């Protein structure tokens, strides 16, 4: 675990690297998750408005067993181009599924909606996301920034600026580790009412998102449906990873269990207005001792670590340079950052 980050990072799982690239004028960006060796992976989609690429390959019955990378991007449908940038970069490194004399990198991707945040979206016939994807792949390493970077650059929640969060933890009763990375761009809220307390407070480790704990009382109005309603304008994208050896079916079960972390950290979650999804990946460093019990323990731990990562992403987010916060309830622009309102950076 990184000594500078007591909450840990996705890259605490050996063999994973993460890179970001962003364009502050566009107010958007890309996060690339690269695997040093092909990893077994699957996905679970709960939101009503997802945008994805190559996720069909992750169904357990599909032929391809492993992937080379995952991509999370802003830009809505335009952001799917980011995966092409990562794919091209990996191909130049000799990575990919062998097909005759060619190698085809397998790079599933998902996008979030950040088109209404006020950035310069006048890109015409040449959206910036392919180039951003390549830059994110080039930047990938064991350490990476959190907050308003990569896919979380222009992200928002119902009331606060969104961002990229990450956390990791050992899995009790096993030799495994579980980790999560998330780009929080939620229709719902990560905080109770107007804040500052996080819904994920019961799962916090070492004051990683302020150490405030839960509020003494949760008022009924804290569960109210957000006033900001714009169909297709949100999505929380997550990756959970482990060093265990899993099949695609077991990865799918891990992704399903991890979805509980979204529901514990965001209110509401999994609405028809979100495209919420969770990728699950296994690097295969350690074998399962109990194929049923170990997978159950991994899923339980994944939900907790993902809830933490969501709160960390909002806690770490900052306002963008030169961008004034939008008024409460506005459908366009970016709301204030948690740390700007509550002063715990």
C-alpha positions in Angstrom: 0.0 0.0 0.0 1.2 3.5 -0.8 2.5 5.1 2.4 1.3 8.5 1.2 -2.3 7.2 0.8 -3.5 5.2 3.8 -6.7 4.2 1.9 -4.6 2.5 -0.8 -5.0 2.4 -4.6 -6.1 0.1 -7.3 -2.5 -0.5 -8.1 -2.0 -2.2 -4.7 -2.9 -5.2 -6.8 0.4 -6.2 -8.4 0.4 -6.1 -12.2 -2.0 -3.1 -12.6 -1.1 0.4 -13.7 -3.3 3.4 -14.0 -2.9 6.6 -16.0 -5.0 9.8 -16.4 -5.2 12.4 -19.1 -7.4 15.4 -19.1 -8.2 18.6 -21.1 -9.2 21.4 -18.7 -10.6 23.5 -21.5 -12.9 20.7 -22.5 -13.5 19.9 -18.8 -13.2 16.2 -19.4 -10.7 13.3 -19.4 -9.8 9.7 -19.5 -8.6 7.1 -17.1 -6.8 4.0 -18.4 -6.3 0.8 -16.3 -3.6 -1.4 -17.8 -2.8 -5.0 -16.9 0.8 -6.1 -17.2 -0.5 -9.6 -18.2 -4.0 -10.3 -19.5 -6.6 -10.4 -16.7 -9.8 -12.3 -16.4 -12.7 -9.8 -16.2 -16.5 -9.3 -16.3 -19.0 -6.5 -15.8 -22.3 -5.8 -14.1 -24.5 -3.0 -15.4 -27.2 -1.6 -13.1 -27.9 1.9 -14.4 -30.6 2.6 -17.0 -28.4 4.6 -19.4 -25.0 2.9 -19.9 -22.5 3.6 -22.7 -20.0 0.9 -23.3 -17.6 -0.8 -25.8 -16.7 -4.5 -25.9 -18.5 -5.4 -22.7 -20.3 -8.2 -24.5 -16.9 -10.0 -24.5 -17.0 -10.1 -20.8 -20.0 -12.4 -20.6 -18.9 -15.8 -19.2 -20.0 -17.7 -22.3 -17.9 -15.5 -24.7 -14.7 -16.9 -26.2 -12.1 -14.3 -25.1 -11.0 -15.1 -21.6 -8.9 -12.1 -20.7 -8.4 -8.4 -21.3 -5.5 -6.1 -21.7 -7.0 -2.9 -20.3 -10.1 -1.0 -19.2 -11.0 2.5 -20.1 -13.2 5.0 -18.2 -13.9 8.2 -20.1 -15.9 11.4 -20.0 -17.5 12.7 -23.1 -20.6 10.5 -23.4 -20.7 8.6 -26.7 -17.7 10.7 -28.0 -15.6 9.3 -25.2 -15.8 5.8 -26.5 -13.0 6.9 -28.9 -10.7 6.8 -25.9 -10.5 3.0 -26.0 -9.2 3.2 -29.6 -6.3 5.4 -28.3 -5.5 2.8 -25.6 -5.9 -0.1 -28.1 -3.5 1.5 -30.6 -0.9 2.2 -27.9 -1.1 -1.4 -26.6 -0.8 -2.8 -30.1 2.4 -0.8 -30.6 3.8 -2.5 -27.5 3.0 -5.9 -29.0 0.1 -6.6 -26.7 -3.2 -8.3 -27.6 -5.1 -11.4 -28.5 -3.2 -13.3 -31.3 -5.2 -13.5 -34.6 -3.0 -15.0 -37.4 0.0 -12.7 -37.6 -1.8 -9.8 -35.8 -2.4 -9.0 -32.2 -5.7 -7.3 -31.1 -5.7 -5.7 -27.7 -8.9 -6.4 -25.8 -10.0 -3.1 -24.2 -13.5 -2.8 -22.8 -14.6 0.7 -22.0 -17.4 2.8 -20.4 -18.3 6.4 -20.6 -19.9 9.0 -18.3 -21.9 12.1 -19.3 -20.1 15.4 -18.7 -21.3 17.3 -21.8 -23.2 20.0 -19.8 -20.4 21.1 -17.5 -19.7 24.2 -19.5 -16.4 23.2 -21.1 -15.5 23.8 -24.8 -17.2 21.0 -26.6 -16.9 22.6 -30.1 -14.6 19.8 -31.4 -16.4 19.3 -34.7 -15.4 16.1 -36.5 -12.4 15.5 -34.3 -13.3 14.8 -30.6 -10.2 14.8 -28.3 -10.8 11.4 -26.7 -8.7 9.1 -28.8 -5.7 11.3 -28.1 -6.6 11.5 -24.4 -6.8 7.7 -24.3 -3.3 7.4 -25.7 -1.9 9.9 -23.3 -3.6 8.1 -20.4 -2.0 4.8 -21.5 1.4 6.5 -21.8 1.0 7.9 -18.3 0.0 4.7 -16.6 2.1 3.7 -13.6 1.8 2.4 -10.0 0.9 5.8 -8.5 -1.8 8.1 -9.7 -3.7 11.2 -8.6 -7.3 11.2 -7.2 -10.0 13.8 -7.5 -10.6 16.1 -10.5 -8.4 14.1 -12.9 -8.9 11.7 -15.7 -12.4 10.5 -16.2 -13.4 12.5 -13.1 -12.2 15.9 -14.4 -15.6 17.2 -15.3 -17.7 14.9 -13.1 -20.4 15.9 -10.7 -22.9 14.6 -8.2 -26.3 15.9 -7.3 -24.8 18.5 -4.9 -21.0 18.4 -5.1 -18.1 18.1 -7.6 -17.4 14.4 -8.5 -14.0 12.9 -9.2 -11.8 9.8 -9.2 -11.4 7.8 -6.0 -9.5 4.6 -5.1 -9.1 2.4 -2.1 -7.9 -1.1 -1.2 -8.0 -3.6 1.6 -7.0 -7.1 2.6 -9.9 -9.6 2.4 -10.4 -11.0 5.9 -10.1 -14.8 6.2 -8.1 -15.1 3.0 -4.7 -14.2 1.6 -6.2 -11.9 -1.1 -6.4 -8.2 -1.5 -9.3 -6.3 -3.1 -9.1 -2.8 -4.5 -11.4 -0.3 -6.3 -11.2 2.7 -8.6 -14.2 4.8 -9.4 -15.2 7.8 -11.5 -18.0 9.4 -9.5 -20.5 11.3 -11.7 -23.7 10.4 -9.9 -27.3 11.5 -10.2 -27.5 10.9 -6.5 -25.6 12.4 -3.6 -22.5 11.1 -1.8 -23.3 13.2 1.4 -26.1 13.2 3.8 -28.4 16.1 3.1 -26.3 19.2 2.4 -23.2 17.6 4.0 -20.5 17.3 5.2 -21.1 13.7 6.4 -20.7 11.0 3.8 -23.1 8.1 3.4 -20.1 5.8 3.3 -18.9 7.0 6.7 -19.4 3.6 8.5 -16.8 2.1 6.1 -14.1 4.8 6.5 -10.5 3.8 7.3 -8.0 6.1 8.9 -9.9 9.4 8.4 -9.4 8.9 4.6 -12.4 11.2 3.8 -12.3 13.6 6.7 -12.9 11.4 9.7 -16.3 13.0 10.5 -18.1 9.7 11.0 -21.9 9.5 10.4 -24.2 12.3 11.5 -25.9 12.0 14.9 -29.2 11.9 13.1 -30.2 11.4 9.4 -33.2 13.6 8.7 -35.9 12.2 6.5 -35.3 14.9 3.9 -31.8 13.5 3.4 -33.4 10.7 1.4 -35.3 13.0 -0.9 -35.0 12.6 -4.6 -32.6 15.1 -6.1 -34.1 18.2 -7.7 -31.6 18.0 -10.6 -33.2 15.7 -13.2 -31.7 15.4 -16.7 -32.1 12.0 -18.3 -28.7 10.5 -19.3 -26.7 13.1 -17.5 -25.0 10.9 -14.9 -23.1 7.7 -14.5 -20.7 6.2 -11.9 -18.1 3.9 -13.4 -16.1 1.5 -11.2 -13.4 -1.1 -11.4 -12.8 -3.6 -8.6 -9.7 -5.8 -8.9 -8.2 -8.7 -6.9 -5.1 -10.8 -7.0 -7.2 -14.0 -6.7 -7.6 -16.5 -9.5 -11.1 -16.2 -10.8 -13.1 -17.4 -13.8 -15.2 -14.9 -15.8 -18.3 -16.2 -14.0 -16.7 -15.6 -10.6 -15.6 -12.1 -11.8 -19.2 -11.4 -12.8 -20.4 -12.5 -9.3 -17.7 -10.2 -7.8 -19.0 -7.2 -9.9 -22.6 -8.0 -8.8 -21.6 -8.0 -5.1 -19.5 -4.8 -5.5 -22.6 -2.9 -6.7 -23.7 -2.8 -3.1 -20.9 -0.3 -2.6 -22.6 2.2 -4.9 -25.9 1.8 -2.9 -24.1 2.4 0.4 -22.3 5.5 -0.8 -24.7 7.2 -3.2 -28.4 8.1 -2.6 -30.2 7.3 -4.8 -28.2 4.9 -7.0 -28.9 2.7 -10.0 -31.6 4.9 -11.3 -32.9 5.0 -15.0 -31.0 8.4 -15.1 -27.6 6.7 -14.4 -25.4 4.4 -16.5 -23.9 2.8 -13.3 -21.6 -0.2 -13.9 -18.8 -2.1 -12.2 -16.0 -4.0 -14.0 -14.4 -6.8 -12.0 -10.9 -8.1 -12.8 -8.7 -10.8 -11.4 -4.9 -11.0 -12.0 -4.7 -14.6 -10.9 -1.7 -14.4 -8.6 -3.2 -16.5 -5.9 -5.5 -19.6 -6.1 -8.8 -19.9 -4.3 -8.8 -22.2 -1.3 -12.6 -22.3 -1.2 -14.4 -21.5 -4.6 -17.6 -20.6 -2.9 -16.5 -19.1 0.4 -13.6 -17.1 -1.0 -15.7 -15.5 -3.7 -18.3 -14.6 -1.1 -15.6 -13.0 1.1 -14.2 -11.1 -2.0 -17.7 -9.7 -2.8 -18.3 -8.6 0.7 -15.0 -6.8 0.8 -15.5 -5.3 -2.7 -18.7 -3.6 -1.7 -17.0 -2.0 1.3 -13.9 -0.9 -0.6 -16.0 0.6 -3.4 -18.1 2.6 -1.0 -14.9 4.0 0.4 -13.5 4.8 -3.0 -16.7 6.8 -3.9 -16.4 9.0 -0.8 -12.7 9.4 -1.4 -13.3 10.6 -5.0 -15.7 13.3 -3.8 -13.5 14.2 -0.9 -10.5 14.6 -3.2 -12.2 16.5 -5.9 -11.4 20.2 -6.5 -12.9 23.0 -8.5 -11.4 23.5 -11.9 -9.1 26.5 -12.4 -11.1 29.6 -13.4 -14.5 27.8 -13.2 -17.0 29.4 -10.8 -19.4 26.8 -9.1 -22.9 26.6 -10.6 -25.8 27.5 -8.3 -27.6 24.7 -6.4 -29.8 22.6 -8.5 -28.4 23.8 -11.8 -28.3 21.3 -14.6 -25.3 22.8 -16.3 -21.8 23.8 -15.0 -20.1 22.2 -12.0 -21.2 22.4 -8.4 -18.7 23.3 -5.6 -16.2 20.8 -4.3 -16.7 19.2 -0.9 -13.3 20.6 0.4 -14.2 24.1 -0.8 -17.4 24.1 1.3 -16.1 22.2 4.3 -12.4 23.0 4.4 -10.9 19.6 5.0 -8.3 19.2 2.3 
